[in-house]
Amino acid sequence: MSTQAPSRSFVSWRAADIDGDHASGCVITTADGTELLDFTAGIGVVSTGHCHPRVVAAIQEQAARFIHAQANLVRHAMLEPLGEALAEIAPPGIDHFFYANSGAEAIESFVKFARQATRRSNVIVFEGSFHGRTLMAAALTMSNVVYRAGFGPLPEGVYVAPYPYAYAMGEDPETASELALEAVRKLFKTQTAPEDTAGILVEPVLGEGGYVVPPPSFLVGLREICDEHGMALGVDEVQCGVGRTGRWWACEHSGVSPDILCFAKGIASGFPISGVGLRPWLLRNATPGSHGGTYGGNAIGCAAALATLEVIRDERLVENAAERGRQLLAACERLQERHAVIGDVRGLGLMVGLELTDPARVRPVLTHMLESGKVLALSCGPGGAVIRFVPPLIVREAEVERAVAALDTALAETA
């Protein structure tokens, strides 16, 4: 159920004054001994929870063998096992992997591989997108002007279409999808010719832009457009990937396999490693040495990533994300019935957002949750109007209940 969307002025909330001492599972302990239930997961990073023993052990063991082995010179023993593990869970057709250090580097890799393979220059992205803060990634980011202001001129060749944000558009999801796809096709007639367009980059679930879940028809339509024109379809799964949405990859909900899969955040439970998965055709014009990095495929990062994937598999955390996500979404929908300020509730797996009709309410609500409920959550979206829940994939039923109860109380107490 939806009501009128709020204005689009930006208001953000960050709990910047928390001094953390240590963390375990879904709990952060501050320097003064206060325990906080973490429903941010370091912005979707600590997928297996804070300091999972198996991930910690893998990091410690690898640190005693190799901290760094430059892949161009020395092949450490973690490179191939991680590639094999990724190939087992990757969308169909993705069987080549390139490792980097951050989500932004994965996005930069998408642009380079797509341009090199197609011999074309332009890229299409979507309103509300967040793809990073390096210069190229910032040029692709449309969620907030703060990521772009003062850094121009940004790289050119970027064209923008609307995302099917049904609530903000005042449309049903399928109509929003049709309008967004038609806008992409219109770009080919007005701004970037297909023969100049290397690819389309999309978040299967919009992250910083508001936790917006498009209908499956949207990614299906983008896949058809890319196939028609020989473009690369890239999915940015930096925040929504690695089990977050109740599937290994969010694009699986649409039955769509991309040409380039960008991943980071939850892949290594907090250790900085990222990468892209590629269909073989993306390497047809690849030149040795044209892309790489000193720390790409870092030995400790690979060990942490491999241990993370094993934990997610062995502890059935993808399944837990789906089950706890259904619980969380249903509980938030019940809150919407009691609090008129909740304009929209949406989500997929453990990626749930509540958009308030009054963005000014978000800051006091989150502050109350933190100070009185001892629950840490974040905002996102246009106007900072969305309260987002993105807990570790290990979250338990009682912890979901506690977070929702804290939100319920905060909404009532701040009214």
LUMNU-923845 format. One record per residue (C-alpha): x, y, z. Coordinates in nm, 4 decimals. Each point is the difference from the previous one (the first is absolute). Layout:
BEGIN
x, y, z
X, Y, Z $
...
This chain:
BEGIN
x, y, z
0.0000, 0.0000, 0.0000 $
0.1401, 0.3409, -0.0964 $
-0.0737, 0.3632, 0.0660 $
0.1462, 0.3123, -0.1575 $
0.3760, -0.0002, -0.0335 $
0.1951, 0.2677, 0.1927 $
0.2006, 0.2888, -0.1394 $
0.3497, -0.0765, -0.1272 $
0.2210, 0.2244, 0.2164 $
0.2829, -0.2044, 0.1454 $
0.0293, -0.0711, 0.3718 $
0.2436, -0.2665, 0.1162 $
0.0517, -0.1689, 0.3361 $
0.3178, -0.1567, 0.1235 $
0.0810, -0.1225, 0.3493 $
0.3431, 0.1605, -0.0182 $
0.0616, 0.0184, 0.3761 $
0.0099, -0.3748, 0.0687 $
0.3368, -0.1174, 0.1306 $
0.0115, -0.3724, -0.0634 $
0.2190, -0.2290, 0.2088 $
-0.0807, -0.3407, -0.1462 $
-0.2794, -0.1895, -0.1726 $
-0.1341, -0.3514, -0.0358 $
-0.2884, -0.1311, -0.2049 $
-0.2673, 0.2693, -0.0223 $
0.1225, 0.1911, 0.3060 $
0.2429, 0.2921, 0.0226 $
0.1438, 0.0802, 0.3425 $
0.1015, 0.3616, 0.0506 $
0.2943, 0.1324, 0.1986 $
-0.2248, 0.0544, 0.3048 $
-0.1376, -0.3544, -0.0147 $
-0.3359, 0.0738, -0.1646 $
-0.1219, -0.2778, -0.2286 $
-0.1703, 0.1081, -0.3229 $
-0.2007, -0.2200, -0.2329 $
0.1529, 0.0707, -0.3397 $
-0.2565, 0.0184, -0.2793 $
0.2475, 0.1656, -0.2362 $
0.2597, -0.2791, -0.0397 $
0.2550, 0.2716, -0.0730 $
-0.2279, 0.1058, -0.2901 $
-0.0539, -0.3536, -0.1212 $
0.3579, -0.1176, 0.0484 $
0.0195, -0.2426, 0.2935 $
-0.2166, -0.2644, -0.1642 $
0.0948, -0.2803, 0.2415 $
-0.0196, 0.2335, 0.2993 $
0.2808, 0.1780, 0.1754 $
0.3147, -0.2095, 0.0492 $
-0.1398, -0.3373, -0.0986 $
0.2444, -0.2544, 0.1509 $
0.0556, -0.1845, -0.3285 $
0.0740, 0.3205, -0.1893 $
0.2315, 0.1237, 0.2762 $
0.1861, -0.3327, -0.0017 $
0.0392, 0.0078, -0.3782 $
0.1448, 0.3512, 0.0154 $
0.2390, -0.0915, 0.2812 $
0.1196, -0.3138, -0.1726 $
0.0561, 0.1741, -0.3329 $
0.1790, 0.2939, 0.1633 $
0.2612, -0.2457, 0.1260 $
0.0558, -0.1366, -0.3523 $
-0.0319, 0.2953, -0.2369 $
-0.1264, 0.3507, 0.0707 $
0.0693, 0.1091, -0.3544 $
0.1012, -0.1915, -0.3096 $
-0.0219, 0.2106, -0.3154 $
-0.2016, -0.2072, -0.2435 $
0.2135, 0.0962, -0.3017 $
0.3034, -0.1444, 0.1741 $
-0.1055, -0.2614, 0.2566 $
-0.3211, -0.2028, 0.0014 $
-0.1139, -0.0600, 0.3557 $
-0.2131, -0.3026, 0.0806 $
-0.3307, 0.1871, 0.0560 $
-0.0496, 0.1369, -0.3532 $
-0.1341, -0.3077, -0.1726 $
-0.2147, -0.1358, 0.2866 $
-0.1776, 0.3343, 0.0259 $
-0.0578, 0.0078, -0.3747 $
-0.1436, -0.3507, 0.0124 $
-0.2280, 0.0921, 0.2909 $
-0.1241, 0.3089, -0.1830 $
-0.0611, -0.1990, -0.3185 $
-0.2250, -0.2381, 0.1943 $
-0.2344, 0.2800, 0.1097 $
0.0342, 0.2460, -0.2900 $
-0.2902, 0.0632, -0.2398 $
0.0085, -0.2239, -0.3100 $
0.2710, 0.0953, -0.2491 $
0.2195, 0.1830, 0.2520 $
0.3236, -0.1986, 0.0278 $
0.2889, 0.2504, -0.0052 $
0.0870, 0.2100, 0.3065 $
0.2090, 0.3091, 0.0589 $
0.0837, 0.1063, 0.3562 $
0.0341, 0.3538, 0.1328 $
-0.0275, 0.1741, 0.3364 $
-0.3216, 0.2027, 0.0160 $
-0.3435, 0.0332, -0.1509 $
0.1066, 0.3080, -0.1928 $
0.2879, -0.1942, -0.1569 $
-0.2430, -0.2732, -0.1050 $
-0.2139, 0.2635, -0.1698 $
0.3025, 0.1522, -0.1720 $
0.0775, -0.3522, -0.1219 $
-0.3487, -0.0292, -0.1497 $
0.0557, 0.3166, -0.2033 $
0.3429, -0.1066, -0.1219 $
-0.0995, -0.3542, -0.0949 $
-0.3211, 0.1133, -0.1724 $
0.1776, 0.2701, -0.2001 $
0.2899, -0.2229, -0.0928 $
-0.2209, -0.2886, -0.1122 $
-0.2500, 0.2064, -0.2019 $
0.2345, 0.2711, -0.1272 $
-0.2690, 0.2470, 0.1068 $
0.0172, 0.2807, 0.2550 $
-0.3347, 0.0857, 0.1598 $
-0.1739, -0.1495, 0.3030 $
-0.3620, 0.0255, 0.1153 $
-0.0821, 0.0162, 0.3733 $
-0.3118, 0.0834, 0.1993 $
-0.1351, 0.2728, 0.2248 $
0.0631, -0.0743, 0.3658 $
0.2993, -0.2200, -0.0746 $
0.3056, -0.0163, 0.2224 $
0.3085, -0.1534, -0.1576 $
0.2880, 0.1523, 0.1970 $
0.2076, 0.3130, 0.0515 $
0.3037, -0.0307, -0.2232 $
-0.0282, 0.2358, -0.2963 $
-0.1502, -0.2502, -0.2465 $
-0.2205, -0.1574, 0.2648 $
-0.1170, 0.3448, 0.1125 $
-0.0875, 0.0836, -0.3585 $
-0.2265, -0.3073, 0.0048 $
-0.1549, 0.0863, 0.3390 $
-0.3339, 0.1815, 0.0047 $
-0.1284, -0.0503, 0.3552 $
0.1321, 0.3225, 0.1526 $
0.1750, 0.3057, -0.1377 $
0.2452, -0.0028, 0.2941 $
0.1892, -0.2817, -0.1740 $
0.0478, 0.2149, -0.3103 $
0.0116, 0.3634, 0.1085 $
0.3397, 0.1685, -0.0147 $
0.1742, -0.2807, -0.1881 $
-0.0759, 0.0978, -0.3575 $
0.0491, -0.0381, -0.2759 $
-0.0921, -0.3636, 0.0524 $
0.0644, -0.2581, -0.2741 $
-0.2405, 0.0274, -0.2906 $
-0.1991, -0.2610, -0.1877 $
-0.2584, -0.0636, 0.2748 $
-0.3737, 0.0127, -0.0746 $
-0.2803, -0.0283, 0.2527 $
-0.3430, -0.1647, -0.0106 $
-0.2647, -0.0186, 0.2742 $
-0.0049, -0.2974, 0.2349 $
-0.3423, -0.1656, 0.0452 $
-0.0581, 0.1631, 0.3396 $
-0.3719, -0.0701, 0.0081 $
-0.0748, 0.1803, 0.3285 $
0.1709, 0.3232, -0.1025 $
-0.1447, -0.0181, -0.3521 $
-0.3518, -0.0577, 0.1277 $
-0.0348, -0.3061, -0.2226 $
-0.0495, -0.3701, 0.0482 $
0.3268, -0.1986, -0.0304 $
-0.0630, -0.1387, -0.3492 $
-0.0911, 0.3397, -0.1415 $
0.3092, 0.1499, 0.1621 $
0.2085, -0.2745, -0.1607 $
-0.1493, 0.0630, -0.3435 $
0.0634, 0.3745, 0.0284 $
0.3598, -0.0538, 0.1095 $
0.0729, -0.2397, -0.2866 $
-0.1591, 0.2361, -0.2499 $
0.2234, 0.2786, 0.1332 $
0.3059, -0.2150, -0.0715 $
-0.1164, -0.0553, -0.3563 $
-0.0624, 0.3726, -0.0341 $
0.3624, 0.0693, 0.0946 $
0.1057, -0.1924, -0.3122 $
-0.2026, 0.2434, -0.2110 $
0.0973, 0.3202, 0.1754 $
0.3358, -0.0198, 0.1821 $
0.2141, -0.3113, -0.0544 $
-0.0189, -0.2163, -0.3108 $
0.0024, -0.3765, 0.0603 $
0.3206, -0.0314, -0.2022 $
0.1635, 0.2438, 0.2463 $
-0.1315, -0.1688, 0.3159 $
0.2228, -0.2566, 0.1706 $
-0.2432, -0.1116, 0.2655 $
-0.2680, 0.0551, 0.2599 $
0.0842, -0.0058, 0.3716 $
-0.2802, -0.0606, 0.2502 $
-0.0546, -0.0851, 0.3643 $
-0.2480, -0.2915, 0.0122 $
-0.1199, 0.1569, 0.3256 $
0.0643, 0.3716, 0.0328 $
0.2237, 0.0497, 0.3043 $
0.0891, 0.3519, 0.1124 $
-0.2794, 0.1236, -0.2243 $
-0.2667, -0.1376, 0.2323 $
-0.0095, -0.3829, 0.0139 $
-0.2291, -0.0123, -0.3021 $
-0.0918, -0.3454, -0.1343 $
-0.0963, 0.0016, -0.3692 $
-0.2269, -0.2656, -0.1493 $
0.1798, -0.2865, -0.1828 $
-0.1115, 0.1458, -0.3338 $
0.2473, 0.2849, 0.0391 $
0.3172, -0.2091, -0.0074 $
-0.1559, -0.2280, -0.2612 $
-0.0590, 0.3049, -0.2202 $
0.3542, 0.1273, 0.0490 $
0.1364, -0.3433, -0.0924 $
-0.2038, 0.0077, -0.3216 $
0.1206, 0.3508, -0.0858 $
0.3645, -0.0942, 0.0533 $
-0.0356, -0.3181, -0.2062 $
-0.1668, 0.1932, -0.2802 $
0.2784, 0.2552, -0.0250 $
0.3058, -0.2042, 0.0972 $
0.0558, 0.1849, 0.3283 $
0.1270, -0.1263, 0.3339 $
-0.2526, -0.0243, 0.2801 $
0.1737, 0.0705, 0.3289 $
-0.1627, -0.0551, 0.3388 $
0.1325, 0.1840, 0.3037 $
-0.0482, -0.2526, 0.2798 $
0.2432, 0.1723, 0.2338 $
-0.2703, 0.0517, 0.2636 $
-0.2744, -0.2410, -0.1053 $
0.2145, -0.3025, -0.0872 $
0.1525, -0.2962, 0.1876 $
-0.3233, -0.1295, 0.1528 $
-0.1359, 0.3352, 0.1150 $
-0.3364, -0.0319, -0.1768 $
-0.0652, -0.3672, 0.0748 $
0.1740, -0.1161, -0.3171 $
0.3725, -0.0032, -0.0646 $
-0.0516, 0.2888, -0.2434 $
-0.2905, 0.2428, -0.0214 $
-0.0173, -0.0356, -0.3791 $
-0.1078, -0.3622, 0.0530 $
-0.3431, 0.1221, 0.1143 $
-0.0552, 0.1170, -0.3584 $
0.1456, -0.3115, -0.1605 $
0.2533, 0.2217, -0.1757 $
0.3689, -0.0756, -0.0415 $
0.2208, 0.3054, -0.0650 $
0.3140, 0.0323, -0.2072 $
0.1907, 0.1609, 0.2866 $
-0.0667, -0.0585, 0.3700 $
0.1480, 0.2556, 0.2413 $
0.0421, -0.1124, 0.3626 $
0.1643, 0.1271, 0.3209 $
-0.1323, 0.0771, 0.3523 $
-0.1374, -0.3328, 0.1317 $
0.2448, -0.2182, -0.1950 $
0.2625, -0.0110, 0.2776 $
-0.1813, 0.0902, 0.3236 $
0.1794, 0.3327, 0.0318 $
0.3395, -0.0590, -0.1562 $
0.0455, 0.2322, -0.3011 $
-0.0201, -0.2050, -0.3169 $
-0.2258, 0.0371, -0.3028 $
-0.0214, -0.1200, -0.3544 $
-0.1925, -0.0571, -0.3173 $
-0.1236, -0.3178, -0.1611 $
0.0046, -0.0035, -0.3785 $
-0.1420, -0.1901, -0.2920 $
0.2858, -0.1112, -0.2283 $
-0.0913, 0.2398, -0.2829 $
0.0940, 0.2958, 0.2211 $
0.3635, -0.1076, -0.0337 $
0.0077, -0.0250, -0.3787 $
0.1941, 0.3263, -0.0379 $
0.1839, -0.0193, 0.3303 $
0.3662, 0.0965, -0.0071 $
0.2308, -0.1409, 0.2702 $
0.0854, 0.2711, 0.2495 $
-0.2772, 0.2367, -0.1111 $
-0.1832, -0.0446, 0.3302 $
0.1189, -0.1101, 0.3407 $
0.1271, 0.1179, 0.3361 $
0.2768, -0.0690, 0.2467 $
-0.2315, -0.1329, 0.2701 $
-0.2522, -0.1764, -0.2247 $
-0.0623, -0.3520, 0.1281 $
0.1695, 0.0726, 0.3312 $
0.0748, -0.3255, 0.1825 $
-0.1756, 0.0916, 0.3247 $
-0.2956, 0.1445, -0.1882 $
-0.0396, -0.3201, -0.2003 $
0.0209, -0.2101, 0.3163 $
-0.2645, 0.2152, 0.1688 $
-0.2253, -0.0175, -0.3053 $
0.0346, -0.3763, -0.0324 $
-0.0767, -0.0494, 0.3704 $
-0.2992, 0.2341, -0.0285 $
-0.1487, -0.1941, -0.2903 $
0.0509, -0.3252, 0.1884 $
-0.1721, 0.1376, 0.3110 $
-0.2935, 0.1340, -0.2036 $
-0.0392, -0.3408, -0.1629 $
0.0534, -0.2173, 0.3078 $
-0.2191, 0.2086, 0.2314 $
-0.2699, 0.0453, -0.2675 $
0.0144, 0.3761, 0.0310 $
-0.1569, 0.0626, -0.3409 $
-0.3024, -0.1918, 0.1211 $
0.0094, 0.1867, 0.3311 $
0.0079, 0.3325, -0.1845 $
-0.3125, -0.0994, -0.1899 $
-0.1857, -0.1196, 0.3124 $
0.1005, 0.2828, 0.2303 $
-0.0600, 0.2452, -0.2851 $
-0.3599, -0.1161, -0.0323 $
-0.0412, 0.0407, 0.3755 $
0.1507, 0.3494, -0.0076 $
-0.2030, 0.1180, -0.2985 $
-0.3283, -0.1296, 0.1463 $
0.0735, 0.1639, 0.3363 $
0.0750, 0.3339, -0.1687 $
-0.3227, -0.0254, -0.2001 $
-0.1881, -0.0413, 0.3281 $
0.1714, 0.3129, 0.1310 $
-0.1238, 0.1858, -0.3060 $
-0.3565, -0.0734, 0.1064 $
0.0631, 0.1744, 0.3357 $
0.2220, 0.2904, -0.1045 $
-0.1340, 0.2313, -0.2715 $
0.3451, 0.1493, -0.0571 $
0.1145, -0.3246, -0.1663 $
-0.0810, 0.0596, -0.3641 $
0.1509, -0.3131, -0.1517 $
0.1538, -0.3287, 0.1149 $
0.2110, -0.1990, -0.2433 $
0.2864, -0.2437, -0.0083 $
0.1481, -0.3279, -0.1055 $
0.1618, -0.2354, 0.2493 $
0.1985, 0.1862, 0.2648 $
-0.0119, 0.3253, -0.1926 $
-0.3133, 0.1768, 0.1251 $
-0.0916, 0.3680, -0.0168 $
-0.2788, 0.2098, 0.1485 $
-0.0555, 0.3329, -0.1738 $
-0.1481, 0.2711, 0.2211 $
-0.2252, 0.2706, -0.1379 $
0.1864, 0.2523, 0.2188 $
0.3778, -0.0280, -0.0489 $
0.0582, 0.2189, 0.3078 $
-0.1280, -0.2855, 0.2164 $
0.2795, -0.2349, -0.1012 $
0.2782, 0.1526, 0.2084 $
-0.1907, 0.0044, 0.3318 $
-0.1362, -0.3501, -0.0621 $
0.3458, -0.1456, -0.0622 $
0.1442, 0.1925, 0.2952 $
-0.2724, -0.1353, 0.2283 $
0.0608, -0.3552, -0.1253 $
0.3687, 0.0365, 0.0793 $
-0.0216, 0.1763, 0.3354 $
-0.3061, -0.1709, 0.1481 $
-0.0273, -0.3261, -0.1927 $
0.3732, -0.0590, -0.0441 $
-0.0617, -0.0861, -0.3652 $
0.2208, 0.1440, -0.2731 $
-0.1634, 0.0666, -0.3384 $
0.0542, 0.2363, -0.2933 $
-0.1821, 0.2233, -0.2434 $
0.0220, 0.0193, -0.3777 $
-0.2038, 0.1069, -0.2987 $
-0.1149, 0.3318, -0.1431 $
-0.0297, 0.2578, 0.2730 $
0.1503, -0.2510, 0.2430 $
-0.3583, -0.1133, 0.0517 $
0.0599, -0.3749, 0.0119 $
0.0833, -0.1928, 0.3162 $
0.1939, -0.3032, -0.1157 $
0.0574, -0.3305, 0.1710 $
0.3027, -0.1946, -0.1233 $
0.1039, -0.2371, 0.2810 $
0.2578, -0.2798, -0.0238 $
-0.1283, -0.3130, -0.1721 $
0.0283, -0.1902, 0.3289 $
-0.2715, 0.2129, 0.1662 $
-0.2425, -0.1977, 0.2160 $
-0.3765, 0.0198, 0.0379 $
0.0185, 0.1659, 0.3427 $
0.2424, 0.2633, -0.1282 $
-0.2383, 0.0907, -0.2824 $
-0.2797, 0.0346, 0.2542 $
0.2168, 0.2237, 0.2175 $
0.0935, 0.2314, -0.2873 $
-0.3603, 0.0372, -0.1149 $
-0.1156, 0.0638, 0.3560 $
0.2633, 0.2737, 0.0367 $
-0.1226, 0.1597, -0.3221 $
-0.3622, -0.0240, 0.1137 $
0.0796, 0.1728, 0.3286 $
0.2134, 0.2644, -0.1709 $
-0.2760, 0.0853, -0.2473 $
-0.2488, 0.0382, 0.2843 $
0.2301, 0.1964, 0.2296 $
0.1142, 0.2448, -0.2699 $
-0.3462, 0.0708, -0.1407 $
